Amino acid sequence: MKIRSLFILILILNFSSISDVNSEINNKSILNEVFLGCVNEDLGNLASVGGQYEYCGCFVNKISKNLNVEDLMSVGIEVMKNSGNENAAIGALLENDIVAESIISCASSLFN
């Protein structure tokens, strides 16, 4: 499951930045991993390639402004706990209100 790999990489990357808990994520390595994990997901016919890049850019932008590294790591750990069940992993991802609102906002722009 690609979501699990994404969050494992986030856990490994830049542990020095974890102690710097801000209201914003400014670490490009972490944000790049989130973006790459997003664009590498197979959306089938839900979006064009360009639409997927647009969605992923929107999502990364929103979480970078509204989450801190600690919150993102917490979401990642919850997703990894449910990595054997894709629906449960997605549910764990959606339990974070900021992540859920970001997904809704960015996905709805694809259909407008």
C-alpha positions in Angstrom: 0.0 0.0 0.0 1.5 3.3 -1.1 0.0 5.3 1.7 1.9 3.2 4.3 5.2 3.7 2.4 4.6 7.4 2.3 4.2 7.7 6.0 7.1 5.3 6.8 9.3 7.7 4.7 8.0 10.7 6.6 8.9 9.0 9.9 12.4 8.4 8.7 13.0 11.8 7.2 14.5 14.6 9.2 13.9 13.6 12.7 15.7 16.8 13.7 12.7 18.7 12.5 10.2 16.8 14.6 11.2 18.7 17.7 10.4 22.0 15.9 6.6 21.9 16.3 5.2 24.9 14.3 1.7 25.5 13.0 3.1 25.0 9.6 5.2 22.5 7.8 8.2 24.1 6.0 10.3 21.0 5.5 10.5 20.4 1.7 11.6 16.8 2.1 8.5 15.9 4.1 6.2 17.8 1.8 7.8 16.3 -1.3 7.2 12.8 0.1 3.6 13.6 0.7 3.3 15.0 -2.9 5.0 12.0 -4.5 2.9 9.6 -2.5 -0.2 11.4 -3.7 0.7 11.5 -7.4 1.8 7.9 -7.4 -1.6 6.7 -6.3 -3.7 5.2 -9.1 -6.9 7.2 -9.4 -8.1 5.3 -12.4 -10.6 7.4 -14.3 -11.4 9.8 -11.4 -9.0 12.5 -12.6 -6.7 13.2 -15.5 -2.9 13.2 -14.9 -3.0 17.0 -14.8 -6.0 16.9 -12.5 -4.2 14.6 -10.1 -1.2 16.9 -10.0 -3.5 19.8 -9.3 -5.2 17.9 -6.5 -2.0 16.8 -4.9 -0.5 20.3 -5.1 -3.6 21.7 -3.5 -3.6 19.0 -0.8 0.1 19.5 0.1 -0.4 23.3 0.2 -3.3 23.0 2.6 -1.7 20.5 5.0 1.6 22.5 4.9 -0.3 25.6 6.1 -2.6 23.9 8.7 -0.7 20.9 10.2 2.6 20.7 12.0 5.0 17.8 11.6 3.9 16.3 14.9 0.2 16.2 13.7 1.2 14.7 10.3 3.3 12.1 12.0 0.4 11.2 14.2 -1.9 10.8 11.2 0.8 8.7 9.5 1.1 6.3 12.5 -2.7 5.9 12.6 -2.7 5.0 8.9 0.2 2.5 9.4 -1.7 0.8 12.3 -4.5 0.1 9.7 -2.2 -0.7 6.8 -3.6 -4.2 6.3 -7.0 -2.9 5.6 -7.2 -0.1 3.0 -10.6 1.1 4.0 -9.5 1.3 7.7 -6.3 3.2 6.6 -8.4 5.7 4.7 -10.7 6.0 7.6 -7.8 6.7 9.9 -6.6 9.4 7.5 -10.0 11.0 7.4 -10.3 11.1 11.2 -8.0 14.2 11.2 -10.4 17.1 10.5 -7.7 19.2 8.7 -6.8 16.3 6.4 -10.4 15.5 5.7 -11.3 19.1 4.9 -8.2 19.4 2.7 -9.2 16.3 0.7 -12.8 17.5 0.3 -11.8 21.0 -0.7 -9.1 19.9 -3.2 -11.2 17.0 -4.6 -14.3 19.2 -5.1 -12.2 21.6 -7.2 -11.6 18.7 -9.7 -15.3 18.4 -10.4 -16.1 22.1 -10.8 
